[in-house]
Amino acid sequence: MQIIWIVIVAFSIWLTLLTFFYWKLSSHYNKLTKGANPKTLQVVLEQLLKDAEIAKTDIDFLQKRCDTIEKDGQTHIQKIGLLRFNPFKDTGGDQSFILALLDKDDKGVVISGLYSRAGTRWYAKKVDAGHGVEYELSDDEKQTIKQAKHSLK
């Protein structure tokens, strides 16, 4: 008889523990699905996984787009140098100038504007790796390119 009572007490304790843990799990489940009345936890979790996959796809797309924009941006004008000077004694002020426009790889153009009383003359020279491509660069043009290289820093 005593064994039966021990079994009943042990079974009651076991049943109480199971009830407690079931209640705790049930309340946690209800908190997770709060606001999603007709949905089950499985539906909520599946939606979260779908949303995470969409976010991953969007992030991958944005990363590729940023890489493309950054790569394209390397060929845009990034370095600018400007030198104003007076090449002729008969004109006043520093009306003449040299403008260097270079990209990341020091490719670009040097534009010179020489002002005189008779008019202004414009010259343009192509630059590759900081050196003149078709025409030799003057010392002033080289100085302007050097200034442009240091303008990015």
C-alpha positions as MATLAB code, in Angstrom:
seq = 'MQIIWIVIVAFSIWLTLLTFFYWKLSSHYNKLTKGANPKTLQVVLEQLLKDAEIAKTDIDFLQKRCDTIEKDGQTHIQKIGLLRFNPFKDTGGDQSFILALLDKDDKGVVISGLYSRAGTRWYAKKVDAGHGVEYELSDDEKQTIKQAKHSLK';
ca = [
       0.000    0.000    0.000;
       2.831    2.308    0.833;
       4.339    1.759   -2.627;
       1.077    2.836   -4.238;
       1.129    6.072   -2.254;
       4.721    6.733   -3.251;
       3.839    6.125   -6.914;
       0.793    8.431   -6.630;
       2.863   11.197   -4.970;
       5.673   10.809   -7.543;
       3.110   10.843  -10.357;
       1.462   13.963   -8.880;
       4.826   15.748   -8.632;
       5.629   14.711  -12.184;
       2.233   15.914  -13.399;
       2.676   19.243  -11.551;
       6.120   19.759  -13.121;
       4.788   18.956  -16.590;
       1.862   21.332  -16.070;
       4.214   24.115  -14.931;
       6.545   23.704  -17.900;
       3.623   23.444  -20.322;
       2.117   26.658  -18.906;
       5.501   28.429  -19.182;
       5.960   27.233  -22.782;
       2.389   28.183  -23.665;
       2.749   31.712  -22.259;
       6.025   32.143  -24.154;
       4.342   30.927  -27.342;
       1.483   33.391  -26.808;
       3.967   36.257  -26.364;
       5.711   35.300  -29.624;
       2.486   35.194  -31.583;
       0.871   38.215  -29.925;
      -0.574   40.505  -32.579;
      -0.784   37.639  -35.067;
      -4.119   36.228  -33.985;
      -4.903   33.710  -36.732;
      -1.286   32.743  -37.287;
       0.611   29.910  -35.721;
       4.213   30.116  -34.629;
       5.239   28.138  -37.692;
       3.619   30.686  -40.026;
       5.267   33.563  -38.147;
       8.692   31.894  -38.314;
       8.282   31.082  -42.000;
       7.416   34.732  -42.698;
      10.483   35.851  -40.754;
      12.674   33.518  -42.820;
      11.157   34.840  -46.064;
      11.749   38.422  -44.925;
      15.344   37.590  -44.001;
      15.915   36.055  -47.448;
      14.440   39.134  -49.154;
      16.669   41.374  -47.013;
      19.716   39.265  -47.944;
      18.861   39.575  -51.644;
      18.400   43.338  -51.279;
      21.710   43.686  -49.439;
      23.505   41.694  -52.145;
      21.969   43.916  -54.830;
      22.937   47.081  -52.961;
      26.485   45.802  -52.430;
      26.895   45.128  -56.154;
      25.420   48.528  -56.969;
      27.780   50.277  -54.553;
      30.753   48.417  -56.035;
      29.688   49.495  -59.538;
      29.254   53.119  -58.465;
      32.629   53.101  -56.714;
      34.345   51.576  -59.759;
      32.704   54.102  -62.090;
      33.606   56.936  -59.740;
      37.307   56.181  -60.127;
      37.187   57.579  -63.674;
      35.508   60.846  -62.646;
      37.421   64.040  -61.954;
      38.892   63.732  -58.473;
      41.942   65.978  -58.540;
      41.955   69.636  -59.507;
      44.903   71.993  -59.773;
      44.815   75.668  -60.718;
      47.688   78.031  -61.394;
      47.171   81.700  -62.262;
      50.035   83.702  -63.735;
      51.033   86.636  -65.947;
      53.046   85.426  -68.973;
      53.319   88.830  -70.672;
      54.774   92.074  -69.319;
      52.287   94.300  -71.154;
      49.192   92.954  -69.365;
      48.244   93.573  -65.784;
      47.252   90.951  -63.234;
      47.287   87.207  -63.321;
      44.666   86.760  -66.031;
      46.235   83.635  -67.558;
      45.747   80.250  -65.939;
      46.406   76.527  -66.147;
      43.709   74.111  -64.975;
      44.463   70.421  -64.426;
      41.512   67.996  -64.146;
      42.561   64.436  -63.265;
      40.957   61.174  -62.199;
      42.252   58.604  -59.703;
      44.920   57.317  -62.111;
      46.103   60.840  -63.025;
      44.398   60.686  -66.410;
      42.649   63.763  -67.654;
      43.333   67.106  -69.275;
      45.339   70.260  -68.730;
      43.677   73.435  -70.031;
      45.751   76.582  -70.471;
      44.307   80.010  -71.078;
      46.857   82.665  -72.102;
      45.517   86.183  -71.822;
      47.045   89.053  -73.823;
      45.816   92.454  -74.978;
      45.103   90.977  -78.417;
      42.894   88.210  -77.001;
      42.880   84.973  -75.088;
      44.250   81.730  -76.493;
      43.132   78.367  -75.173;
      45.150   75.152  -75.249;
      44.273   71.685  -74.038;
      46.591   68.729  -73.561;
      45.662   65.162  -72.779;
      47.293   63.700  -69.647;
      47.915   60.053  -68.831;
      49.604   58.965  -65.596;
      50.516   62.596  -64.943;
      52.411   63.046  -68.236;
      51.470   64.665  -71.537;
      50.259   62.181  -74.127;
      50.636   63.931  -77.489;
      52.423   67.108  -76.432;
      55.151   67.844  -73.932;
      53.968   69.625  -70.802;
      55.458   72.945  -69.747;
      56.991   73.409  -66.317;
      53.926   75.364  -65.180;
      51.616   72.588  -66.407;
      53.715   69.980  -64.568;
      53.521   72.131  -61.435;
      49.720   72.344  -61.774;
      49.475   68.558  -62.178;
      51.624   68.129  -59.075;
      49.309   70.500  -57.220;
      46.277   68.498  -58.429;
      47.805   65.228  -57.208;
      48.141   66.707  -53.734;
      44.651   68.263  -53.735;
      43.008   64.920  -52.875;
      45.005   64.456  -49.670;
];
